[in-house]
Amino acid sequence: MTSTKTLQGKVAFVQGGSRGIGASIVKRLAREGAKVAFTYVSSAKRADALVNEVIADSGEAFAIMADSADAAAVQQAIRTAVAHFGGLDILVNNAGVLAWGSTEELTLEQLDHTLAINVRSVFVASQEASRHMTDGGRIINIGSTNAQRIPVAGGAVYAMSKSALVGLAKGMARDLGPRGITVNNVQPGPVDTEMNPADGEGAEYLKGLMALGRYGRAEEVSSFVAYLAGTEAGFITGASLTIDGGFSA
């Protein structure tokens, strides 16, 4: 008995897909039958390894080098993906940076870089994707539970950048709703990745702030994204959906 692949025949583009949550999303969408293009900024070796892993699992993936801080590079990456796979149905905006520091100390360069990647690249990618996307498509942004709760000092700029995605999803859902394109914002809490390991410095403190008392797994986030990318989530749009183990409860 063969299982049904919920995204069979679809084409997905993941901005920031070479590691962590992004890599998990690439693998999950491919496992569900989608052809997946994704961007990476520095490690071609890591990106190639992910492509090979997807292919070994009978999927299709294509890696594109593009710096999310460069709007023209993001636009061109989407055009390249469309040309390579012949269309576009799903966009996942996962690229992000974390600038952490007090209001007195953060530089304008840190502010601008955070906004360029965490906010501007999301709009740029969504705008470009919408020009190629089929009606009934999906745009899914990876935000953060920090849009809802910052329990420690130093996160003002990061929280601001992720809060911007809440309003962006609402407004863009209105803009693209007539075409049946849904736009949603997924807000993970602490997730066990290379950048934020569950046994890392400060992890026990964060676990103490969560109802479930543990870090999330990247696969838990990617399965949620796969659901939103599928047909069963067609009536969900403009929503910010938290998956944080009760961090913001």
C-alpha positions as CSV (number, residue, x, y, z in Angstrom):
1,M,0.0,0.0,0.0
2,T,1.4,3.4,-1.1
3,S,0.8,6.5,0.9
4,T,-0.6,9.6,-0.9
5,K,1.9,12.4,-1.4
6,T,0.0,15.6,-0.6
7,L,2.2,17.9,-2.7
8,Q,2.7,15.7,-5.7
9,G,3.3,17.8,-8.9
10,K,3.9,21.0,-6.9
11,V,6.9,23.3,-7.1
12,A,8.3,24.9,-4.0
13,F,10.9,27.5,-3.3
14,V,12.5,27.8,0.1
15,Q,14.4,31.0,0.9
16,G,17.1,29.9,3.3
17,G,16.9,26.2,3.1
18,S,20.4,24.7,3.6
19,R,20.4,24.0,7.3
20,G,18.3,23.8,10.5
21,I,14.6,24.3,10.1
22,G,15.0,25.3,6.5
23,A,16.7,22.0,5.5
24,S,14.0,20.1,7.4
25,I,11.4,22.0,5.4
26,V,13.1,21.2,2.1
27,K,13.2,17.5,2.9
28,R,9.6,17.4,4.1
29,L,8.2,19.2,1.1
30,A,10.2,16.9,-1.2
31,R,9.0,13.8,0.7
32,E,5.4,15.0,0.1
33,G,6.1,15.0,-3.7
34,A,7.1,18.7,-4.4
35,K,10.0,19.7,-6.5
36,V,12.0,22.0,-4.2
37,A,14.4,24.8,-5.0
38,F,16.2,26.4,-2.1
39,T,18.7,29.1,-1.5
40,Y,21.9,29.1,0.5
41,V,24.4,31.9,1.2
42,S,27.8,30.4,1.9
43,S,28.2,26.6,2.1
44,A,27.9,25.0,-1.3
45,K,29.1,21.7,0.3
46,R,26.2,21.7,2.7
47,A,23.7,22.6,0.0
48,D,24.9,19.9,-2.3
49,A,24.7,17.4,0.5
50,L,21.1,18.3,1.1
51,V,20.3,18.0,-2.6
52,N,21.9,14.5,-2.6
53,E,20.0,13.5,0.5
54,V,16.7,14.5,-1.2
55,I,17.6,12.7,-4.4
56,A,18.5,9.6,-2.4
57,D,15.0,9.7,-0.9
58,S,13.5,9.7,-4.4
59,G,12.8,13.5,-4.4
60,E,13.9,16.4,-6.5
61,A,15.8,19.4,-5.2
62,F,17.8,22.3,-6.7
63,A,20.2,24.6,-4.7
64,I,20.7,28.2,-5.7
65,M,23.3,30.5,-4.1
66,A,21.7,33.8,-3.2
67,D,22.2,36.3,-0.4
68,S,18.8,37.2,1.1
69,A,20.2,40.7,1.9
70,D,20.5,41.3,-1.9
71,A,17.0,41.9,-3.3
72,A,18.1,41.4,-6.9
73,A,19.7,38.0,-6.0
74,V,16.5,36.9,-4.4
75,Q,14.4,37.9,-7.4
76,Q,16.8,36.1,-9.8
77,A,16.8,33.0,-7.6
78,I,13.1,32.7,-7.9
79,R,13.2,33.2,-11.7
80,T,15.9,30.6,-11.9
81,A,13.8,28.1,-9.9
82,V,10.7,28.8,-12.1
83,A,12.8,28.3,-15.3
84,H,14.3,25.1,-13.9
85,F,11.1,23.4,-12.7
86,G,8.6,25.1,-15.0
87,G,6.4,26.9,-12.4
88,L,5.9,27.8,-8.8
89,D,3.2,26.8,-6.3
90,I,4.7,27.2,-2.8
91,L,7.0,29.8,-1.3
92,V,8.6,29.4,2.2
93,N,10.5,32.4,3.5
94,N,12.8,31.0,6.1
95,A,16.0,33.1,5.9
96,G,16.7,35.0,9.1
97,V,19.4,36.5,11.3
98,L,19.5,37.2,15.0
99,A,20.9,40.5,16.2
100,W,20.8,40.4,20.0
101,G,21.9,43.3,22.1
102,S,20.6,46.2,24.2
103,T,18.9,49.3,22.7
104,E,21.9,51.4,23.8
105,E,24.4,49.1,22.0
106,L,23.0,47.9,18.7
107,T,24.4,49.6,15.7
108,L,22.4,51.0,12.7
109,E,24.3,48.5,10.6
110,Q,22.9,45.6,12.7
111,L,19.4,47.1,12.5
112,D,19.6,47.5,8.7
113,H,21.0,44.0,8.2
114,T,18.3,42.5,10.3
115,L,15.5,44.3,8.5
116,A,17.0,43.5,5.1
117,I,16.9,39.8,5.7
118,N,14.1,39.3,8.2
119,V,11.6,41.7,6.6
120,R,12.6,43.1,3.2
121,S,13.7,39.7,1.7
122,V,10.3,38.3,2.7
123,F,8.4,41.0,0.9
124,V,10.8,40.8,-2.1
125,A,10.5,37.1,-2.4
126,S,6.7,37.1,-2.0
127,Q,6.3,39.8,-4.6
128,E,8.4,38.1,-7.1
129,A,6.9,34.7,-6.4
130,S,3.4,36.0,-6.7
131,R,4.2,37.1,-10.3
132,H,4.9,33.4,-11.2
133,M,2.7,31.6,-8.8
134,T,-0.4,29.7,-9.9
135,D,-3.7,30.6,-8.4
136,G,-4.3,28.7,-5.2
137,G,-0.6,28.9,-4.3
138,R,0.9,29.1,-0.8
139,I,3.2,31.7,0.8
140,I,4.5,30.6,4.3
141,N,6.8,32.8,6.3
142,I,8.8,31.6,9.2
143,G,8.5,34.1,12.0
144,S,9.1,33.7,15.7
145,T,7.3,33.3,19.0
146,N,9.4,36.4,20.0
147,A,6.9,38.5,18.1
148,Q,4.6,37.6,21.1
149,R,7.0,37.3,24.0
150,I,10.5,38.5,24.8
151,P,11.3,37.2,28.3
152,V,14.8,38.6,28.5
153,A,16.6,41.9,27.5
154,G,18.3,42.3,24.2
155,G,15.7,41.2,21.7
156,A,14.0,44.5,20.7
157,V,15.2,44.6,17.1
158,Y,14.7,40.9,16.5
159,A,11.2,41.0,17.9
160,M,10.4,44.0,15.8
161,S,11.5,42.2,12.7
162,K,9.4,39.2,13.4
163,S,6.4,41.3,14.5
164,A,6.5,42.9,11.1
165,L,5.7,39.5,9.5
166,V,2.4,39.4,11.5
167,G,1.1,42.5,9.7
168,L,2.7,41.5,6.4
169,A,0.8,38.2,6.4
170,K,-2.5,39.9,7.1
171,G,-2.1,42.6,4.4
172,M,-0.7,40.2,1.8
173,A,-3.5,37.7,2.4
174,R,-5.9,40.5,1.4
175,D,-3.9,41.4,-1.7
176,L,-3.6,37.8,-2.9
177,G,-6.8,36.3,-1.6
178,P,-8.8,36.9,-4.9
179,R,-6.3,34.5,-6.6
180,G,-6.8,31.9,-3.9
181,I,-3.2,32.4,-2.7
182,T,-2.9,31.9,1.1
183,V,-0.3,33.8,3.2
184,N,0.5,32.6,6.7
185,N,3.2,33.2,9.3
186,V,4.5,30.3,11.4
187,Q,6.0,31.3,14.7
188,P,8.4,28.7,16.2
189,G,9.7,28.8,19.7
190,P,13.1,27.4,20.7
191,V,13.9,24.6,18.3
192,D,16.9,22.2,18.6
193,T,19.2,23.1,15.7
194,E,22.9,23.6,15.1
195,M,22.4,27.4,15.8
196,N,20.3,26.9,18.9
197,P,21.0,23.4,20.4
198,A,18.8,22.0,23.1
199,D,21.9,21.4,25.3
200,G,23.5,24.8,24.6
201,E,24.1,27.8,26.8
202,G,20.9,29.2,28.3
203,A,18.8,26.2,27.0
204,E,17.7,25.1,30.4
205,Y,16.5,28.5,31.3
206,L,14.4,28.6,28.1
207,K,13.0,25.2,28.8
208,G,11.8,26.5,32.1
209,L,9.7,29.2,30.3
210,M,7.9,26.6,28.2
211,A,4.7,24.6,29.2
212,L,6.2,21.4,27.7
213,G,9.7,22.0,29.1
214,R,11.6,20.9,26.0
215,Y,12.9,22.3,22.7
216,G,10.9,21.6,19.6
217,R,12.3,19.5,16.8
218,A,12.8,20.9,13.3
219,E,10.6,18.1,12.0
220,E,7.7,19.3,14.0
221,V,8.0,22.7,12.4
222,S,8.4,21.3,8.9
223,S,5.4,19.0,9.2
224,F,3.3,22.1,10.1
225,V,4.7,23.9,7.1
226,A,3.8,20.9,4.9
227,Y,0.3,21.0,6.2
228,L,-0.1,24.7,5.4
229,A,1.3,24.1,1.9
230,G,-1.3,21.4,1.2
231,T,-4.9,21.5,0.0
232,E,-6.4,20.8,3.4
233,A,-5.2,24.3,4.7
234,G,-6.9,26.2,1.9
235,F,-9.1,28.2,4.2
236,I,-6.3,29.4,6.5
237,T,-4.8,32.8,5.5
238,G,-3.5,35.9,7.1
239,A,-2.8,33.9,10.3
240,S,0.1,33.9,12.6
241,L,0.3,30.3,14.0
242,T,2.5,29.6,17.0
243,I,4.4,26.3,17.5
244,D,6.4,27.0,20.6
245,G,5.7,24.3,23.3
246,G,3.8,26.9,25.3
247,F,6.6,29.5,25.4
248,S,4.2,32.3,24.8
249,A,1.3,30.8,26.9
